[in-house]
Amino acid sequence: MNPNVGVPGGPISAGIGGTGGQPRETGNQQQQPSIDWSKIGRATLSCAADHYGLTALAAGTGALGLPVPKSWLGLAPGFAGASEYTSVAGAVGFKLFGAAEPRIAVRILGTTRLFGVIGRAAPGVSAALFAYDAAAIGYCTYQAVQ
């Protein structure tokens, strides 16, 4: 067991600070790299605030794909083998348009209903937006701390 795990300058933070966790030579003495965690925290919060709109978009897109039991909406379970759930986007499309819901010419993600496609694509789109947002905030933080 290593008592320095999680300690600034310990094995977990070995790559932070540009020295690879190795002591710095300063004259006749060695100095451990110092990490200003408060500076990193402030930079991360500032960068996250800059990207807040995209984060809200990712959360909103993810909410469209949440599964909702069809019984909560008063919908029939569907054909044999059909899921007992629908997405929020699919439910909105059904409630707004009913049988006249807009359709697309090509079957995408197993359906031709426009709101069905949106609901099925929402989790993937949300994950991609989240990954982009996390990378952008991480890069912004890295640039701010350097």
Residue pairs with C-beta under 8 A, 6 or more apart in sequence:
2 10
2 11
4 10
4 11
5 11
5 12
6 12
7 13
8 34
8 35
8 37
9 21
9 32
9 33
9 34
9 35
10 21
11 21
13 21
13 35
14 20
14 21
15 21
16 33
16 35
17 33
17 34
17 35
18 33
19 33
21 33
22 33
23 30
23 31
23 32
23 33
24 30
24 31
24 32
24 33
36 145
39 145
40 141
40 145
43 140
43 141
43 144
43 145
44 137
44 141
46 144
47 136
47 137
47 140
47 141
47 144
48 55
48 137
50 140
51 133
51 136
51 137
51 140
54 129
54 132
54 133
54 136
55 130
55 133
57 129
58 126
58 129
58 130
58 133
59 126
61 122
61 125
61 126
61 129
62 122
62 123
62 126
62 127
62 130
63 88
63 122
64 87
64 88
64 89
64 118
64 119
64 122
65 87
65 88
65 89
65 119
65 120
65 121
65 122
65 123
65 126
66 87
66 88
67 85
67 86
67 87
68 85
68 86
68 87
68 88
68 91
69 84
69 85
70 76
70 77
70 78
70 84
70 85
70 86
71 77
71 84
73 86
73 91
73 94
73 95
75 86
75 91
75 94
77 84
86 94
86 119
87 116
87 118
87 119
87 120
87 122
88 119
89 115
89 116
89 118
89 119
89 122
90 113
90 115
90 116
90 118
90 119
92 115
93 101
93 102
93 113
93 114
93 115
93 116
93 118
93 119
94 101
94 115
97 115
101 113
101 114
101 115
102 113
102 114
102 115
103 112
103 113
103 114
104 112
104 113
104 114
104 117
105 112
106 112
108 117
109 116
109 117
109 120
109 121
110 120
111 117
111 120
